[in-house]
Every structure is written in structure tokens, then in C-alpha cells.
Amino acid sequence: MVLKIAAAERPASPFGGLTPANRFYVTTYGATPHIDHAAWRLRIGGLVENPFELRWEDIRKLPTIDETLTLECISNPPDGNLIGNARWVGPALRPLLERVRIKRNAVYAALYGADGYFTGIPIDELMRRENFMPYLMNGAPLPPAHGFPLRLFIPGKYGMKQPKWITRIEFVDHKFIGYWEMRGWSNSAWRKVNSGFFSPRPIPMVSADLAVPTRVAAPVDIWGWALAGPSGIRRVDVSTDGGTDWREAELVKNRQRYEWTVWKYHFAPREPGTYHVRARATAGDGRTQPVVDPQQGSGMSGQPRIDLEVSPG
């Protein structure tokens, strides 16, 4: 169950809004293709009864979904910056797939982008009603680096399963393994529970041996984000003693399961000193961030950490 926090019950958050396109993370398989939208086509075919293609003007005539969603790279570590939140607008995918009348022997869909990237997804996952194809990002056409003219969104999965510059969806009768999946990355790519800090921010480290605590004056509000897959975020706990004792943080913004939750913890220590802060998010399905979670191709979910040197206010 995902908690719904009414706006009237919580103060507005200064963090966790829309990420501007020019500050939104970019990871790509190769170079950004430059596409003439007038010549671009989306082809849906393979094991279907009614293959067809859509032009740019066809896409713009379709009813749209308008959602604010958070996108995260599978390489994003705890407290990493390979994550962003934006308002996306585009047509729902399922009505288009229903039009092609998928054959019974089809089990997977192969997805292709104009840059040569490809990935695969089981049909039942592709048919989820949440899936859509944005062409607007924060009210403007998708920038070239973010998939102009059209990209695919499968909320709850990492970015590697949501191709940019999509040009073809082909239904096949076998499990289709994508580019990164061939190289050891997760084939399911459902997002793990993850979290990080908005404020205060850690001081960049030259090396682990030269780590310097972030200086703050007491009391201090610690702000952060948390995100999971389709189950959303249930709670966030904060420890200020390196993980011995935990206290529940306030969920300031927990609007919906596919957008990052904004949390706040008011820290008012009695004594000055250095405090070792950790965050620990729990997803709606009960999964909680472990102390550490090394990257093994399926994302990372370890607890983020920051050292604070607290002086009297």
C-alpha cells in the first residue's frame, strides 16, 4: 500500500520538483541520432494480424497521458545523480497494441530505437495500462538527447527498458534478449528500492581517505528522496549514529508510486559533534534497503550515507 499525503496536511517541499531537461541525466548506447520528425515512422509488426506504421502527425492526434514520473538508470547508486523527475505527455501504448491483434504464439516484443539500441520485454508487461510514449517533456518537445520525437515509458522499470527514439516494436515467438542484457545486465530491470539526500549534500571526496564531514548548524532539516518499483514507498527511516538507532522520517510528498517520494528528518542533537547519517527506505511490498548492495547487474539498493559535523545553532 502506498501512502497518500494530502497537500493540506504537509508543508510544501522545496525539493523533488521537476528536473529541467538540461540538468536531467543522460545515458545512451551510442551517439544521439538527429531525426527529421517528418520522415520518422513507428512500425508495429511481427507476429500480428494487422501490422501498421504511424507518422508523427498520427501520434499527435492520439489521446494522451499526462504524468509526472521519475526515471532512473540501472547504474544509479544510492544517493546517485543518474535520476530525474519530469512531466511527460504522450499517447497510451496499449490501444495501439490492441489494434495490431497480436497472434497467440507471440511471447515477447523486441523494441528498437533509431540509434541502433534494442531490448526485449514479455508481452504481458508491455500491455500494462501504465505504459505510454511521451513526446513532451516538461511542456516542450523531447530534447534530442532524451528521445525526440518519441520514447517509450514502462513505469517502474529502469531506463534501459524504456528506449528513446523508438522506431519499431516487433512481436516474436521467443524470449528476446537486448543489448545490455547480453552483457550481464538484468533482463527484468524492475527498479529496486533506492534513496538519497537532497540537503545537506555531502562534500565531494577526492578519495575515501580524505572524506570531510559536511558542516551544518543545529537544528538541521535533512531532506531526501526515495523511489522503488510498482509498489511505491511505504516509509523512510533515518539513523544519525551509523545505523544503530533509527527514527521514522516524515513523508512530505508521496503522491504516487512512480514518482520519487520526498522525505524530511528534523535533526536537533543535544551536543555538537560528528554524526554518521544513513537513510533506509522501505517499499510498499516490504523490501527495505540493506546496508550495502554491490552492483551485480540488477541495480543498487544500499543505504546512502553522509557525515555531518554539527555545530550549535
C-alpha positions, 0 to 999 in steps of 0.5 A: 500500500502506498501512502497518500499525503494530502497537500493540506496536511504537509508543508510544501517541499522545496525539493523533488520538483521537476528536473529541467531537461538540461540538468536531467541525466543522460545515458545512451548506447551510442551517439544521439541520432538527429531525426527529421520528425517528418520522415520518422515512422513507428512500425508495429509488426511481427507476429500480428494480424494487422501490422501498421506504421504511424507518422508523427502527425498520427501520434499527435492526434492520439489521446494522451497521458499526462504524468509526472514520473521519475526515471532512473538508470540501472547504474544509479547508486544510492544517493546517485545523480543518474535520476530525474523527475519530469512531466511527460505527455504522450499517447497510451501504448496499449490501444495501439497494441490492441489494434495490431491483434497480436497472434497467440504464439507471440511471447515477447516484443523486441523494441528498437530505437533509431540509434541502433539500441534494442531490448526485449520485454514479455508481452504481458508487461508491455500491455500494462495500462501504465505504459505510454510514449511521451513526446513532451517533456516538461511542456516542450518537445523531447530534447534530442538527447532524451528521445525526440520525437518519441520514447517509450515509458514502462513505469517502474522499470529502469531506463534501459527498458524504456528506449528513446527514439523508438522506431519499431516494436516487433512481436516474436515467438521467443524470449528476446534478449537486448543489448545490455542484457547480453552483457550481464545486465538484468533482463527484468530491470524492475527498479529496486528500492533506492534513496538519497539526500537532497540537503545537506549534500555531502562534500565531494571526496577526492578519495575515501581517505580524505572524506570531510564531514559536511558542516551544518548548524543545529537544528538541521532539516535533512531532506531526501528522496526515495523511489522503488518499483510498482509498489511505491514507498511505504516509509523512510527511516533515518539513523544519525549514529551509523545505523544503530538507532533509527527514527521514522522520517516524515513523508512530505510528498508521496503522491504516487508510486512512480514518482520519487517520494520526498522525505524530511528528518528534523535533526536537533542533537543535544551536543555538537559533534560528528554524526554518521547519517544513513537513510533506509527506505522501505517499499510498499511490498516490504523490501527495505534497503540493506546496508550495502548492495554491490552492483551485480547487474540488477541495480543498487539498493544500499543505504546512502550515507553522509557525515555531518559535523554539527555545530550549535545553532 
